[in-house]
């Protein structure tokens, strides 16, 4: 009986039942989340899917200084500041973003390396004059650059193109990472 029980326990461990919380699990969770890290924008009946690498949040120690954000991806940079009543803070409370409409600015981001907001659609880069995003939900468990913590929501971008301003709306999912 003891031999059978020991064999069963060893078999379960080898099959992975005892490995929850390992680095391998974290990497699998991250890879699974990566599929949602993108912006989907509707324009004239078609959808543009733009992959995102990260949603960086630059924290500040002084509550009077706004926290800064940057969305990054191949062909996309979106920057801005959180309103004074919205803070993620060093506790990494991403829940504070839920339901808040956040302004995307034409330029900004990290003051040491300011950037212009732009997005590439069909191989053509277009400046973003303004826009907004609203976080609707969170997923993932692990914070940090190697984690899977993801914000999901709605986005609206006002693009400047040769033929005028275009408004595109859609959804996004982004890997949220705080710095500070």
C-alpha positions, 0 to 999 in steps of 0.5 A, spaced: 500 500 500 505 504 501 509 503 495 502 504 491 501 511 495 509 513 494 508 511 486 502 515 485 505 521 489 511 521 485 507 520 478 503 526 480 509 531 481 512 528 475 506 530 471 506 537 474 501 537 479 506 540 484 509 545 480 504 551 481 508 558 482 514 556 478 518 560 473 515 556 468 508 557 470 509 565 470 512 564 463 506 560 460 502 566 464 506 571 460 505 568 453 498 567 454 497 574 456 501 577 450 496 575 445 491 580 448 497 586 448 494 590 442 490 595 440 484 594 435 482 600 431 476 600 427 476 605 421 471 605 415 469 598 416 476 595 417 480 593 423 487 595 424 491 590 429 497 593 432 501 589 437 503 593 444 509 591 448 508 595 454 504 600 458 509 604 462 507 608 468 512 613 471 511 614 478 512 620 482 514 621 489 510 628 490 503 627 490 503 634 486 506 631 480 502 627 475 504 620 474 506 619 466 504 614 461 507 611 455 504 605 450 509 602 446 509 597 440 512 596 433 509 602 430 505 605 436 507 610 441 502 614 445 504 618 451 500 623 456 499 624 464 494 621 469 489 627 472 491 629 479 486 625 482 488 618 478 495 615 481 497 608 481 503 609 486 508 605 489 503 600 491 502 599 484 494 599 484 492 599 477 485 598 480 485 606 480 485 606 473 479 602 472 473 607 469 477 613 469 478 616 462 485 618 461 487 623 456 492 621 450 497 627 448 500 629 442 507 629 446 510 628 452 512 622 456 518 621 460 521 628 461 528 626 460 526 623 453 519 626 451 516 623 445 511 624 440 504 620 440 504 616 433 501 610 430 502 606 424 497 604 420 497 600 413 505 602 413 504 609 414 505 613 420 500 618 423 501 623 428 496 622 434 493 629 435 489 627 441 485 621 444 483 618 450 483 611 453 479 608 459 481 602 463 475 597 464 478 591 467 485 588 469 488 581 468 494 577 470 497 576 477 505 578 476 507 585 477 513 587 473 517 587 466 517 580 467 510 579 469 503 578 466 499 584 469 495 587 463 490 592 463 484 592 458 479 597 455 477 602 450 481 607 446 479 613 441 485 616 437 484 623 433 489 622 427 492 627 423 493 625 416 494 629 409 486 629 408 484 631 415 483 629 422 480 621 423 477 619 429 478 611 430 475 607 436 477 600 439 479 596 444 486 595 447 490 590 452 497 592 454 502 589 459 502 594 465 509 596 468 511 601 473 517 605 474 520 609 479 
